[in-house]
Amino acid sequence: MRKQKGFSLIELLIVVAIILIIAAIAIPNLLRARMAANESSAVGSIRTVNTAEVMFNSTYPATGFANTLAALGGTAPCTPLVTNACLIDSVLSAGVKSGYSFAAPGDGKTPDVSYSVGGSPVTKNQTGIRSFCSFADAVVRADPAGGNDSTLAACQALLPLS
C-alpha cells in the first residue's frame, strides 16, 4: 500500500469553512471601527474649522468670519489672503475628508458676524452614522440621526457632544 501525502478534500473544506466563519465575524467589526474612526476625524475637523474661523476673524476683521471652507484653506505653497487664508489643509477646505462631507456657510452679512460648520457622512451607515456641527460658540454638537443640515438654527437645536 502506498502512503499518500497531502490533505484530503474534507480537510481542505473544513479549513476554508473556518476561515469564512472568522471573516464573517471580523469584517463587521472592522467596518464599525472604520466608521468610529471617521466620526472621530469629523469631530477633529469641526474643531479645526472652529479654530480657523476665530483666527480668520481676528486676521481679517473687515471680512469677519469666513463664508466658505475654501476661504480658510489653500494649497501648498500657500500665501495667506482673504480668499485663501492657509489656516486648514487643502483636503478639508475641498469639503470632503475621511468619509465626511463638510460645509461652513457664512451668515451672508458684511462682515460675517457668525458662522456654522457641519459635517455629515458621505454614505450614511457606511462611512459614518452621526452628523456633527458647531457655530460661533465652538461647541461641537452631534445629530444621532445623521442629518446633513449645517444651518445655525439646526445646529443650535442639537445637544452638545459629550
N, C-alpha and C positions, 0 to 999 in steps of 0.2 A: 504494500500500500504506500502510495506517495504522500508525503506530507506537503500540504498546501500552505503557502504563505500569503498574507494579506487579510483583508477584512471581508466578512460576509455582507451581503446586501442588507440584511436585517440590522446588523451593527451600524452600518453607514446611515440607514434611515433613522435609527434611534438618535444618533449624534446630530443629524440635521434637525430632527424634531426638537431636541433640547436647545439647540441654537435659536430656532424660531421662537420658542417659548421665552427665552431670555430676551430676545429682541422685542417681542410683544410687550414685555414688562418695561424695558428700558426706554423705548422710543417715546412713549407719552411723558415719562418723567423728564426726558431731555427737552421736549417741546415746552413743557411747563417751566423748566429752568430758563430756557431761552426767552420766554415771554416775561418772566420776572426780571431778567437782565435788561430787556428792552424797556420795561417800565421804570427800572432804576435809572437807566440812561436818560429817559424822558424827563424824570424829575430833576436830574442834574442839569439837563439842558434848559429847563424852565428857570432854574436858579441862575444859570449863567446869563440868560437873557435879562432877568431881573437886574443883575449887577451891571450888565452892559447898558441897560436903559438909564440907570442912575448916572453912570459915567457919561453917557451921551448927553443927558440933560445938563450936567454940570459943565461939560466941554462946549456945548453949543446952546447956550441959554436962549438965544433968539429963536431957535427952532423948537425947543422944548424936548419932549421925548421923541424917539424915532417912530415913524409911522409904518415902517416895514422892517423885516429881518435883514433885507439886503442893505439897508442903510447902516445897520450895525456891523455888517461883515465886510469882506473884501478878500481879494486873492493875493497871495504872496508873489512878489514883494509888494507890500501894501503901504500906500501913502494916505494917512488919515485925512478924510474930507467929510463934509456934512452928508454926502451921498453914499459913502462907504467909510465908516469910521474905524475899521480894523479892530473891533472890540470882541467879535466872536469869529469862530473859524468858518471857512467857506462852505463846509458841508452843512452846518446848522443854518447859515444865512441863506442857503438854497431852499430850505424848508422841509427837507426830509432827512432824518438821521435815526439809525438803529430801529427801523421798523415803525417809526412815528412821523407823522406829518405835523409841522408847526406853522403857526401864523401869529403875527404880532401887529394887529391893526392899531393905528393911532385913533385919536378921538375926532379928527377932522378939523380941529381948531388950529389957529396960528397964534402963538406957539401951542404945540400939543401939551396939554396940562395933565393928561393921564394916558395910560396905555393898558392893554390887556395882552396876554400871551397865552396861547393854548396849544396843546399837543394831543393828538388823537391817533390811535393805531391805524396804520395804512390798511391792514386787513384785520378786521375785528375777529377776535378769538384765535388768531394765528400769530400775529406779531405783538399783540397785547390785548388786554381786556379793558382796563380803565383808561379814561382820558384825564388830563391834568391841565390846570390853568392857574393863572395868577394875574394880578393887576398891581397898581402902584403901591399897595401896602406890602408887597413882596411875600405874601403868604401863599404857599403852593396848596392848591385845592384839588381834590380828586372827585371824579364823576364815576362811580362804580358801574353805571350803565354804559359807559364808553361813548357818550355823545361827542359831537365834534363842534359844538358851539363855543367859541372862544370870546364871545362878546362880554363886555364888562358886567352887564346885568346878570347874565347866565352864570358867570364865574362867581359873583358875589353871593349867589343863592346856594352855592355848594359849601360843604363843610371842609375845614382845613385838613390837610393831610397830617395824620398823627405819626 
